[in-house]
Amino acid sequence: MSLPPPAPPVFSSGSPVPEGHRSGFASFVGRPNAGKSTLTNAIVGTKVAITSDKPQTTRSVVRGIVHRPDAQLVLVDTPGVHRPRTLLGERLNDLVLTTWNEVDVVAVCFPANEKIGPGDRFIVNELTKVKRTPKIAVATKTDLATPERIAEHLLDISALGHDTGTDWMEIVPVSAQDGDQVDLLADLLVKRLPEGPPLYPEGELTDSPEETLVAELVREAALDGVRDELPHSIAVVVEEMGLREDRPEDKPLLDVHATLYVERDSQKGIVIGRKGARLKTVGAAARRQIEAMLGTPVYLDLRVKIAKDWQRDPRQLRKLGF
Ligand SMILES: Nc1nc2c(ncn2[C@@H]2O[C@H](COP(=O)(O)OP(=O)(O)OP(=O)(O)O)[C@@H](O)[C@H]2O)c(=O)[nH]1
């Protein structure tokens, strides 16, 4: 007796998955501020990863999912890789190496408005530890550079590949801001994915829990306008989130209780501001972003607590979700 052939794969809508459909994972890497989160958002077409002009703002692995008739591309947004100085730094770098090993293709971002530097070299050298994963080089932020500068940049990227023994599958210039060549990059990433049915239901944009996204939006608001070491000292945990009971169906209200952790008393003062003014502004900005993302009015209760030196303390790191 022979087993019946397996049922052909179908989309969650019920329509059959076409032959040659591809699915898999891609990861953008690059030094802090290289434009990885912005590129993720441009490819997915909606705000899933936070962006900011402060380096190293991405801490959690947020995935954006691109649904196309011929493919499903899952983008894994990793933290910026850097020389570890704290325990948090080490954990982040481990997370990055693990991610690189597991994805189908890695795209390394080099901002076209800046010269290739030691930070880029460090990353590309680290990348040589993952031999099997195909690598694509992306020259980002091309809207900020002249054609001559872009040409020079592409040559530098190629030379860096040569020096480190890295075989770039492609070198692509893009501007996430203008949407220039973003579709081409998506095509090139898809080409590297194995054949297979979709991994996530249609319409899903990210699999990170809403709490994580909300916490990231609060952190993004809190980072706006702070300087020096403080950005790295801020962590946000959403303690509780849920629709308020006893509300009419057409007037829902989402209650969000979040804690903003800093490392020292002096930082607490800065974050809260004079008579709480700064915290109020941060709360209002975060609330608007959360409302825009979730499409529901939000009541945001934001508290500030000190988790002493949490970046160096394993127990605190675990508590904060690292
Ligand atoms: N003009 C221009 N600016 C860009 C572009 N892409 C990103 N940026 C800006 O560059 C800064 C950093 O972008 P992000 O996407 O947060 O960079 P990232 O690599 O994810 O940064 P980390 O999370 O710190 O690793 C932000 O201020 C972006 O607005 C682009 O294509 N053009």
The ligand as a Gaussian input file, in Angstrom:
#p B3LYP/6-31G(d) Opt

LIG

0 1
 N       18.838000      60.383000       4.112000
 C       18.683000      59.120000       4.511000
 N       18.716000      58.820000       5.817000
 C       18.549000      57.542000       6.186000
 C       18.356000      56.490000       5.230000
 N       18.250000      55.324000       5.920000
 C       18.371000      55.631000       7.231000
 N       18.556000      56.961000       7.401000
 C       18.735000      57.677000       8.695000
 O       19.883000      57.200000       9.353000
 C       19.665000      57.096000      10.765000
 C       19.897000      55.669000      11.247000
 O       18.962000      54.799000      10.637000
 P       18.497000      53.426000      11.320000
 O       17.644000      52.734000      10.318000
 O       17.947000      53.649000      12.679000
 O       19.909000      52.706000      11.467000
 P       20.232000      51.288000      12.085000
 O       21.337000      50.720000      11.276000
 O       19.018000      50.450000      12.218000
 O       20.782000      51.713000      13.503000
 P       20.996000      50.845000      14.868000
 O       19.670000      50.372000      15.307000
 O       21.578000      51.866000      15.757000
 O       21.956000      49.762000      14.549000
 C       18.223000      57.585000      10.983000
 O       18.280000      58.931000      11.356000
 C       17.576000      57.407000       9.626000
 O       16.533000      58.307000       9.399000
 C       18.313000      56.851000       3.838000
 O       18.146000      56.039000       2.921000
 N       18.492000      58.178000       3.552000

